[in-house]
Amino acid sequence: MSETDLIKLYSGRILALAADIPHLGRLPAPQGSARRRSPLCGSTVTVDVVLRDGRVAEFAQDVKACALGQASAAVLGQAALGRSLPEVEAARDALRAMLKDAAPPPTAPFDGFEVLIPARDYKNRHASILLAIEALAEAMQAAQAA
């Protein structure tokens, strides 16, 4: 990866998001939790949720990831509260399609993921970017099953 590619990929906006991730930590009594790990880079994200009426009422995330994974977790942290599982799954699928198939970014309230469009060209970064939203969907499924 050239220096120009790195500058394009790690924009100021991505670095600012990575430095300010909402809802960091763990919940004391989650209804559902999920941990996702990217085998390629070792990034991990653990998500805890409490649902009320099928929507995220409480949300926390423990993020140990690269700057792109952290930026993705920050976007998710800004949008997660109040969301239903179908909304999260649709955003996850749209984010995956944005990265892998050059599809448009997810729609509001998950439209902040558009900042990660430059990562499309770096397939080895896709798994890290998807960790947080995949973990949220899994944690919500676990909470609904409990």
C-alpha positions, 0 to 999 in steps of 0.5 A, spaced: 500 500 500 503 506 497 503 512 502 498 516 497 493 510 498 494 510 506 492 517 506 486 516 502 484 510 506 485 513 513 482 520 512 481 525 517 474 523 518 475 516 519 481 517 524 476 522 528 471 517 528 476 512 531 478 516 536 471 518 539 467 511 539 460 512 543 458 507 548 464 504 550 465 498 555 460 493 557 453 493 560 452 490 567 446 486 565 446 485 558 440 480 555 444 478 549 452 479 548 456 477 542 463 477 540 466 477 533 473 477 531 477 478 524 482 472 524 486 476 518 488 482 523 486 479 530 481 485 531 475 484 536 468 487 538 464 485 543 457 488 543 452 487 549 445 489 549 438 490 552 432 490 548 425 493 550 419 492 545 424 489 540 429 495 540 436 496 542 434 500 549 441 499 552 448 498 548 455 497 549 461 495 545 468 493 547 472 495 541 479 492 540 480 494 532 484 497 527 482 505 525 477 502 520 474 497 525 474 503 530 471 508 525 465 503 523 464 501 531 463 509 532 458 510 526 454 504 529 454 507 536 451 513 533 446 509 530 444 503 534 439 505 540 432 505 538 434 500 532 430 493 531 433 487 529 431 487 521 433 495 521 440 492 524 440 486 519 438 491 513 444 495 515 449 490 516 447 487 509 447 494 505 454 495 509 457 488 506 454 490 499 457 497 499 464 494 501 464 487 496 459 489 491 460 497 490 453 498 492 450 504 495 452 505 503 446 504 508 441 509 509 439 513 515 440 512 520 446 508 518 448 512 512 455 514 516 458 508 514 459 512 507 466 514 510 468 507 509 467 507 502 475 508 500 476 501 504 472 497 498 479 497 495 482 493 501 478 487 501 483 485 507 480 490 511 472 488 510 472 483 516 474 488 521 469 494 518 463 489 519 465 486 526 461 491 530 454 491 526 455 483 525 456 483 533 450 487 534 446 483 530 448 477 533 447 480 540 440 482 538 438 475 536 441 472 543 437 477 547 430 475 543 432 468 544 433 469 551 
